[in-house]
Amino acid sequence: MRTKARGTTEQSSKKEVADKKETKKRARKLSEYGKQLQEKQKVKILYGVREKQFRRFFDTAIKKAGATGDVLLSMLERRLDNVIYRLKLANSRKQARQIIVHGHVLVNGRKVYSPSYLVSVNDEISLAQNVIEKKGFLEQVIDKRLNIGIKVPEWLELNKKDRKGLVLRDPARSDIKAPIEEHLIVELYSK
C-alpha cells in the first residue's frame, strides 16, 4: 500500500487542475443597469450621502431648469460639508461633517448644524469664535490643510488669514473634476 505524504505530486496536480478551472471562468460583463448602479453608488460614497437623501436631491434636480445630471452634481457640491472640504477647512468630507455637527461653522454669521445645508451665492462660511480660540485644533486640522498646495475651486474664494470662505457663484459641471458620468444616474432613476 502506498501512503500519501503531504505535498506529493499527486495532490499538487489536483490543486493545479482546480486552479485552472477557476481561471477559466469568465468574468461576467456588467449589465447596463449594473453600470448605472455602480455610478450612483460611487457618487453617493464620494459625497457621503445615503440613499434617501440622494433620492431627494435627484427629485429636486428634476424640477429645476437645466440638465438634471448637472443640477444634481451642482447641488451635491453646494452641500456645506463639501464646501468646508473644498475650502480646505477640513481634511475630508467626514471630518467636515463632524466639524459642522459640533457647531464650529458659521454661515453668514449664524451657526449651522446640518452638513446637508445648501449654500447660496454670496454666502460667507467661517469658523465659530470658540474654534478660533482653540490653537491646537487650528494647528492640527485647519492650518495643516490650508498650507498644502491644493487649489480651491473657482466658484469659491478663500481668505486664509481669517479662515473664511465666500461662495462666488454656483458650481458648474466643469468645476467638478471627479470622473462622474451623471447621465448614467439620470438613466437609472428615469426607469
C-alpha positions as CSV (number, residue, x, y, z in Angstrom):
1,M,0.0,0.0,0.0
2,R,1.1,3.5,-0.9
3,T,0.9,6.1,1.8
4,K,0.5,9.7,0.6
5,A,2.7,12.2,2.1
6,R,1.7,15.7,2.5
7,G,2.5,17.8,-0.6
8,T,3.1,14.9,-3.0
9,T,2.9,15.4,-6.7
10,E,-0.5,13.8,-6.9
11,Q,-2.0,16.3,-4.6
12,S,-0.3,19.3,-6.2
13,S,-1.6,18.3,-9.6
14,K,-5.2,18.1,-8.3
15,K,-4.7,21.6,-7.0
16,E,-3.4,22.9,-10.3
17,V,-6.4,21.4,-12.1
18,A,-8.8,23.2,-9.7
19,D,-6.9,26.5,-10.1
20,K,-7.1,26.2,-13.9
21,K,-10.9,25.7,-13.7
22,E,-11.2,28.8,-11.6
23,T,-9.2,30.9,-14.0
24,K,-11.2,29.6,-17.0
25,K,-14.4,31.1,-15.6
26,R,-15.1,34.3,-17.4
27,A,-15.8,37.5,-15.6
28,R,-19.4,38.5,-16.3
29,K,-19.8,41.5,-18.4
30,L,-21.5,44.3,-16.3
31,S,-25.1,45.0,-17.5
32,E,-26.3,48.5,-18.3
33,Y,-28.2,48.5,-15.0
34,G,-25.1,47.4,-13.2
35,K,-23.1,50.3,-14.7
36,Q,-25.8,52.8,-13.7
37,L,-26.0,51.4,-10.2
38,Q,-22.2,51.4,-9.8
39,E,-22.0,55.1,-10.9
40,K,-24.8,56.1,-8.4
41,Q,-23.0,54.2,-5.6
42,K,-19.7,55.9,-6.5
43,V,-21.3,59.4,-6.2
44,K,-23.1,58.5,-3.0
45,I,-19.9,57.3,-1.4
46,L,-17.9,60.3,-2.7
47,Y,-20.3,62.9,-1.2
48,G,-21.2,60.8,1.8
49,V,-24.9,60.8,1.4
50,R,-27.4,58.0,2.0
51,E,-30.0,56.6,-0.5
52,K,-33.0,58.6,0.8
53,Q,-31.1,61.9,0.8
54,F,-29.6,61.2,-2.6
55,R,-33.1,60.4,-4.0
56,R,-34.4,63.7,-2.5
57,F,-31.6,65.6,-4.2
58,F,-32.4,63.9,-7.5
59,D,-36.1,64.7,-7.2
60,T,-35.3,68.3,-6.6
61,A,-32.8,68.4,-9.5
62,I,-35.5,67.1,-11.9
63,K,-37.7,70.1,-11.0
64,K,-35.0,72.7,-11.7
65,A,-34.1,74.1,-15.1
66,G,-31.1,72.7,-16.8
67,A,-29.7,69.2,-17.4
68,T,-30.7,67.0,-14.5
69,G,-27.3,65.4,-14.0
70,D,-25.5,68.8,-13.9
71,V,-28.0,70.2,-11.5
72,L,-27.7,67.2,-9.2
73,L,-23.9,67.4,-9.1
74,S,-24.1,71.2,-8.5
75,M,-26.4,70.6,-5.6
76,L,-24.1,68.0,-4.1
77,E,-21.2,70.3,-4.5
78,R,-23.1,73.1,-2.7
79,R,-23.6,71.0,0.5
80,L,-22.0,72.7,3.4
81,D,-19.8,69.7,4.3
82,N,-18.4,69.6,0.7
83,V,-17.9,73.4,0.7
84,I,-15.9,73.2,4.0
85,Y,-13.8,70.4,2.5
86,R,-13.3,72.3,-0.8
87,L,-12.3,75.4,1.2
88,K,-9.5,73.3,2.8
89,L,-11.0,73.8,6.3
90,A,-11.2,70.0,6.8
91,N,-9.1,67.0,5.7
92,S,-12.1,65.0,4.5
93,R,-15.8,65.4,4.0
94,K,-16.4,63.2,7.0
95,Q,-14.3,65.5,9.1
96,A,-16.1,68.5,7.7
97,R,-19.4,66.9,8.7
98,Q,-18.2,66.4,12.2
99,I,-16.9,70.0,12.5
100,I,-20.4,71.2,11.3
101,V,-22.4,69.0,13.6
102,H,-20.3,70.2,16.6
103,G,-21.3,73.7,15.8
104,H,-17.9,75.0,14.7
105,V,-19.1,76.5,11.4
106,L,-20.9,79.8,10.7
107,V,-22.8,80.7,7.5
108,N,-23.4,84.4,7.3
109,G,-22.7,84.8,11.0
110,R,-25.2,82.1,12.1
111,K,-24.3,78.6,13.4
112,V,-25.3,75.8,11.1
113,Y,-25.5,72.3,12.4
114,S,-26.7,70.5,9.3
115,P,-24.0,69.1,6.9
116,S,-26.6,69.0,4.1
117,Y,-27.2,72.7,4.3
118,L,-27.1,74.1,0.7
119,V,-25.0,77.3,0.4
120,S,-26.1,80.1,-1.9
121,V,-24.2,82.7,-3.9
122,N,-22.6,85.3,-1.6
123,D,-22.8,83.1,1.5
124,E,-19.8,83.6,3.8
125,I,-18.5,80.5,5.6
126,S,-16.4,81.0,8.6
127,L,-15.3,79.2,11.8
128,A,-17.0,80.0,15.2
129,Q,-15.2,82.2,17.6
130,N,-14.7,79.3,20.2
131,V,-12.9,77.3,17.5
132,I,-10.6,80.2,16.6
133,E,-9.5,80.3,20.3
134,K,-8.5,76.6,20.2
135,K,-4.9,76.8,18.9
136,G,-4.4,73.0,19.0
137,F,-7.4,72.4,16.8
138,L,-6.4,75.1,14.4
139,E,-2.8,73.9,14.0
140,Q,-3.7,70.2,13.7
141,V,-6.7,70.4,11.5
142,I,-7.3,73.7,9.7
143,D,-3.8,75.2,9.2
144,K,-2.3,71.8,8.3
145,R,-4.5,71.6,5.2
146,L,-4.5,75.3,4.4
147,N,-0.8,75.2,3.9
148,I,-1.0,72.3,1.4
149,G,-0.9,73.4,-2.3
150,I,-4.4,72.1,-3.1
151,K,-6.3,74.6,-5.2
152,V,-9.7,75.9,-4.1
153,P,-12.3,75.7,-6.8
154,E,-13.0,78.8,-8.9
155,W,-16.6,79.1,-7.6
156,L,-15.2,79.6,-4.0
157,E,-13.0,82.3,-2.6
158,L,-10.7,81.5,0.4
159,N,-9.3,84.1,2.8
160,K,-6.5,82.1,4.5
161,K,-5.7,84.7,7.1
162,D,-9.2,84.9,8.5
163,R,-10.0,81.3,7.7
164,K,-13.2,82.3,5.8
165,G,-14.7,81.4,2.5
166,L,-17.1,83.1,0.1
167,V,-19.4,81.4,-2.4
168,L,-18.8,83.4,-5.6
169,R,-21.2,81.5,-7.9
170,D,-23.0,78.2,-8.2
171,P,-20.6,75.4,-9.2
172,A,-20.8,74.4,-12.9
173,R,-20.1,70.9,-14.3
174,S,-16.7,71.9,-15.4
175,D,-15.7,72.8,-11.8
176,I,-16.2,69.1,-10.7
177,K,-13.0,67.3,-11.5
178,A,-14.1,63.8,-10.4
179,P,-14.8,61.3,-13.2
180,I,-18.5,61.1,-12.9
181,E,-20.9,60.0,-15.6
182,E,-24.0,61.7,-14.3
183,H,-26.1,60.6,-17.4
184,L,-26.0,57.0,-16.0
185,I,-27.5,58.2,-12.7
186,V,-30.3,60.0,-14.6
187,E,-31.0,56.9,-16.7
188,L,-31.1,54.8,-13.6
189,Y,-33.7,57.0,-11.8
190,S,-35.7,57.6,-15.0
191,K,-36.8,54.0,-15.3
